[in-house]
Amino acid sequence: MRKIHAAAFVSLDGVIQGPGGVEEDTTGGFASGGWVFGLWDPAVGEEVDRLFGRNYDLLLGRRTYDIFAGYWPFIDADDPNGGDMARAFTACRKYVLSRGEPQLDWANSHQLRGIDEVAALKQTDGPDLVIQGSSTLYPPLLAAGLIDRLTLMIFPLVLGPGKRLFGEGMQPGLLALVEQRASVQGTLIVTYEQRGPLPSMAEVSPPRMDSARETARQEAMARGEW
C-alpha cells in the first residue's frame, strides 16, 4: 500500500499561490509570485531534497501539472541547477486529479477523475505519492483521510490575497505534530499526521455564561445583528 506525503510552501497567512516565479500563477490578479526565493536557505533545500530523495510518483492538480509540464520537460538534463529534478520528474508517474480533459502529453502522465480513484491507487503496489503545491487537493484528500503526512514550509511573510492552502471545502479535523524545526531565515518546517475529527466542542468548552448581557448578545447573533 502506498502512502501520500503532501508538501507545500505557504505564507504565514496561508497563501500557497505562485511561490516559484513571477508568472507562475497570476490568476485573480496575484502579483507576488516567486516569493520563496528571497527567503530560501539551506534548511528549506534540505527538506525538498528529503521529500524527493527516494522513489516516488507525483499526485497533482491540473493547474500544478500544467505549470510543471510547461517547465520541467524543457530543462536540459545536464543543467546543474535542475537537470536531476527534471529527469526524475519525467521518469516518475504523474497522476493528475481532474474531472475535465487535461492535456497529458508529458511522459508517464495519467488522469484520475475522483477521490475514489486516488483511494484505489493508494491500495496498489508502487512508490509513495508526493504532492507539491496543488492547493485544490488538500481539502478533499484530508477530508477523506488519504494524506498520511503533511509537510508545511511556512515562510515568514504575509501575502494578503491569493489561493489558500486550506481553501473552499475544508472540513474540521485534528492534526498531530511529528517533526518541527526552524531555518536560519525563520521558515518553520513542520510535519503533521492526521488524528481524526474534532471532538464535540460541547464536551470541552466552558459552560455558557447566562448573564442578561450574554443572553442579549446570543439573541442578537442569532438574528444576524451582532
N, C-alpha and C positions, 0 to 999 in steps of 0.2 A: 504493500500500500504506500502510495506517495504521500508526502506532506506538502503543504503550501506555506511558503515563507514570503510574506509581503514586506516590502521596504519602501520608504518614501522620504524625500526631502520635504520638510514642512517648516513654515514660519511660526513664530510664537502665536500669531493669531489664526493659525490653522490653514493658511493658504498653501496649496500644493502646485499651483499652476506655473508653467513656464520656467522651471529652475535652470534649465540647461542652455538657454540662449535668448537673445532679444526677440527673435522672430519665431521662437519655438511654438508658442501658443498665445496669440493676441486676441482670441475670441473674447467678446464682451468688453473690448477696449483695454485689455490688460496691457500695461506699459512698463512692467517691472521685470521683464524676462531676463534670465541669466543671473538671478540674484544669489545663487550659491557660490559663485566663483570669487567674489570679494571676501568671502569668509571661509573658503576651502582651506583645510590644513591636513597634516598627515593622519590624524585620527580618523577623519572622515574617509580619506583614501583607503586606510586600512580596513574600515568597515565595509566599504564597497568591494575591496579585494576579497574579504572573507565571504561576503554574500555570493560572489561569483567565482570563488576559488575551488569549486567542486563541480561534479556533473549536475546539470540542471536542464530543465526545459522552461521556457518563458510562458507566462499566462498574462495576457494583455487585453486592455480595452481597445476598441477600434481606433480611437484617436491616437493613443500612445503607439499603437502598431504603425500607424501612418507616419508618425514622427520618426520612429526607429527605421522604418523601411525607406524613408527618404534620405537617411543619413548613413547608417552603418554599412550597407552593402557597397557604398561608394568610397569607403576609406581604404586606402592602399594597405594590403596585408602586411607590408613591411614598414608601415608607419610606426615609429617608436612611441607615439602618443595615443595610439588607438588601434593599431593593427591586430594585436592579440584579442582584444574585445570584439572587433569586427569579425574575425574568423570564428570566434566562439559563438557569437550571436547568429551568424549564418548557419553554422553547423547544427545548433540545437533545434529542437522542435519548438515552434511558436504557435501557441493556442490562443486564438483571438475570440473573445466573447462578444458576439454581436448577433442581433436578430435581423440585421439588414443584409446587404450584399457587398461585403468589404472586398477590396482589390487585394487578393492574397498572392501576389506574384513574387514574393521573396521566398527563396528556397526553404522547404520544410515548414511551411505555414499551413495551419489547419483551423477551421472555424468550429466554434462551439456556440450553440444557439440558445442556451439557457443554463441556469444554475444546476439543474438536474444533470446536465451533461458534464459540468465541472465535477460534481459529486461522483459520477460514474468514472471519470478519468482518474480521480484520486484512488480508486479501487484497483487500477491496473498496475502492472509492473512497469518500472521505469524510474528515472531520476525524479527528485523532488521538483516542484514547480515554484518558480520565483516570479513575484510581481514587483515591478519597479514603476512607480507612478501609477497611472490608470485610476484616477480618482473615482470613477463610476463603479469600480469593482468592490470597493471596501464595504459600503452599506449592505448589499445583498449577500456577499460572502461571509461577513461577520454574523449577519442575522441567521444564516444557515449553519453557522458553526464550522465553516470549512477552512478558516485560516488558523494554522497551527502556531505560527509565530508572526508577530508584527514588530518590525524594527523601524523606529522613527528617528531620523536625524533632524533635531529641532534647532534651527538656526536662530541666533539672537537678533532678530529683526522683525518688524511688523510691516505688512504689505497692504493692509486695507482690502480693497475689492479684489476678487479672484476666486477661482474654484477652491472649495474647501475639501480637506481630507475626509471629514465626516459630514457629507452633504445630505441632500434630499433622500429621504427613505431610511435614514439611520435609526436603528432600534436600540433601546436601552440595554445595557449589559455590563458585566464586570470583567476587568482585566487583571491579571497578576503580573507584577513586575519581576522579570527573571534576570535581567542584566541592565547595568547602567554605568555610564562614565561621561565625563565632560572633556571636550577638547580644549586646547590652549586658546582657541578663538572664542570659546564659550558655547559651542554647539553641544547640546545634550544628545547622547546616543543611548536610546533606551529600547529594550526589547520586552514585549509582553506576550503572554499566552491568554487565551480566553478562559474565563472562570464560570461562565453561565449567566443566567438572568439576574436582574436586580432583585434583592429581597423586597418584600412588601414594606413600603415606607411607613404604613400604619404601625408596623411592628417595631420600628427602630426610631421613629420620630418622637420628640417630646409631646406630651398631651397639649391639646389646643387650649389657649387662654380664653376663658369665657367672659372677659370684661365687656362692658357695654360698647366701648370703643372698638374692640376687636370684632365683636359681632357686627357692628355697623360697617366695618371695613370689609368683612367677608360678604355681607349683603351687597355692598357697592361693587365688589369684584365680580360677583355672580351676575350683576346687571350690566357689566361692561363699563362702569362709570368710575372705576378706581385707577 
